[in-house]
Amino acid sequence: SERLWDEAMAMARTIAGMRPEGVALTLSHLDHNMDMSRDQALRWAKLSGKWLGVTSNLAEAGRDLMGRKKQEP
């Protein structure tokens, strides 16, 4: 339907605006953790950022997110 298309394109634009390394990390994690125990999946999540060279700064990401929320109507 047209609504589904519009929502899919909105999601695609959101993902396209993200850091490619972070998207790759998320996809890798989702792909690999489906058959893992909870503890294995948590360990994988902790290590996979290092393996893929992705770093995160949660404080900075939170400030960025809150800034964007204030700008949205």
Summary of the structure (lengths in Angstrom):
residues: 73
radius of gyration: 15.5
end to end distance: 26.2
largest distance: 41.2
contacts: 141
relative contact order: 0.09
helix: 79%
strand: 0%
